[in-house]
Amino acid sequence: MTQAIFYDWRSNLEINILINRVLGLWPDGDESFKPGLYVVYSGILVILAACHLLTQTIKLYMVRDDIEALAGTMYITLTLMLAAIKTFFVLVRMKIIKKCFVTLRTNSLFQPRNPHQQLIIQRSVDLWKIMLKVLLGAFSGFTVFVLIPILINSGDKKLPFLAWYPFRTDSFPAFAIACVFQFAFTTYLSLSCIFVDVLVCVFNMYIGCQFDLLSDNLRNLFMKDNTHAEARENLRRCILHHKDILSFVGDYKQFYSGVIFWLWIFSGVSIGITLFQMTIVVPFSIVFDSLISFEIGIILELFLFCYYGNEVQVKSNLVSHAAFESQWPDLPEDIKRSLIIFIINVSKPVDISAFNVFMLNLETFIKVLKTSWSYFALLSQLRA
């Protein structure tokens, strides 16, 4: 039997985990939050971030009769709301997330069995890292947007975001405090949002990798230098591996379903409103360029979710095909019957969805973009 090669699945997230530990969103060890100083630290940051979001929501209500002001405030508020919701799911589902990491580390069936399988994993990881760098690059545009009022309108004492405060912000030091507060907790919510995006995408990528490993094991179910007893053992391992993958998806689903549901709801509106906002600012100005970067970031975020959800669907569907690529004609009848039953059981692809309603695939990505265009057209008509 081939000896498994240990692959540290968590190693690809060490920097992200470190950042979120600083943000108060990642307790130490393999368990969820426990009473202690870290919980107090985390609670203070979360409450302040919630206050930041509340001040913008109140202002959103106050300008509800002004279409342009509403559009200029709503899309960023909705984005921060989505970030807050994602942060909430991380906090309440931390035990599930940690359990998934423990499963990846301790389940020997999830490990590559040879250098070829290790290379299969590394190819997927390398592609994911490239996409992650592009997403982080788009985040820089969001940072520019926060700093715009300070850079070009510092004399007017205009805050980075429209928000209501129970005190005047048109004089120093109140203006400086409000600016620092907005910048700090917009960054906090943005970083936590990116972490959730990374977490969902990397888990989907890992699930896709598991189906790659399962398919490779099925292709090599019976080689000429193997005995029938070894073929039976390999098939048994494949059956257990598939069962463990489905169990992992079931645990992971408790975390990602809520995230995907709200992403689907908020993304279409945010993309449409941002596109509308681009039509009412000066073309190729600093604000216009930052809006483009912001729009690219939102679209890229949605695309990464849909792409890796689609990859899980495609790769799980290829498992049954891989079984036919093995040397199955040379197997005895009892193994052939077991293999047929296994193929029937794996013939249905695994779908990553939100409560079995919103599927996470490339088709959904196109639907969201079409919905966003409808929101843009509606806002343009209201403004006309």
Buried (B, 14 or more C-beta within 10 A) or exposed (E): EEEBEEBEBEEBBEEBBEBBBEBBBBBEEEEBBEEEEBEEEBEEBBEBBBEBBEBBBEBBEBBEEEBBBBBBBBBBBBBBBBBBBBBBBBBBBBEBBBBBBEBBBEBEBBBBBBEEBBEBBEEBBEBBEEBBEEBEEBBEBBBBBBBBBBEEEEEEBBBBBBBBBEEEBEEEEBBEEBBEBBBBBBBBBBBBBBBBBBBBBBBBBBBBBBBBBBBBBBBBBBEEEBEEEBBBEBBEBBBEBBEBBBEBBEBBBBBBBBBBBBBBBBBBBBBBBBBBBBBEBEEEEBBBBBBBBBBBBBBBBBBBBBBBBBBBBBBBBBBBEBBEBBBBEBBEEEBEEBBEEBBEBBEEBBBBBBEEEBBBBBEBBEBBBEBBBEBBEEBBEEEE
